[in-house]
Each structure stands twice: as structure tokens, then as C-alpha cells.
């Protein structure tokens, strides 16, 4: 299988989503975060990751031709 370069936008969305999903858990050890803020950051982070994976799948389908 040939290595294909992944475009910047999906990689960036996945990376930012991972950070947004993990940082509230790390901050919760040192700071008291409100539940709404904690849940919102995790939810937006997971949404960004999901959107990044959707973009990757669309780009791979558009790039592959049989």
C-alpha cells in the first residue's frame, strides 16, 4: 500500500479535537472546572475529531479511482 499525504485541515481538526477532549481532564486535577464547561469542551473536542475523520474518509473516497 502506498503512503498518501494527509491534508493539513483534517490533521489539524483531529489534533485540536484530541487536545480539547483531553485538556479538561488534566485541568480538573489542578483546578475546579464547572461541569458545563468541562462537558462542553469534551463535546466540542469529540465533534472536531469526528468531523476530521469524516473529511479524511471523503478525501480518500474522492482520491481513489477503480
Secondary structure as the mmCIF struct_conf table of DSSP 4:
data_model
#
loop_
_struct_conf.conf_type_id
_struct_conf.id
_struct_conf.beg_label_comp_id
_struct_conf.beg_label_asym_id
_struct_conf.beg_label_seq_id
_struct_conf.end_label_comp_id
_struct_conf.end_label_asym_id
_struct_conf.end_label_seq_id
HELX_LH_PP_P HELX_LH_PP_P1 UNK A 5 UNK A 7
HELX_RH_AL_P HELX_RH_AL_P1 UNK A 8 UNK A 30
BEND BEND1 UNK A 31 UNK A 31
HELX_RH_AL_P HELX_RH_AL_P2 UNK A 35 UNK A 63
#
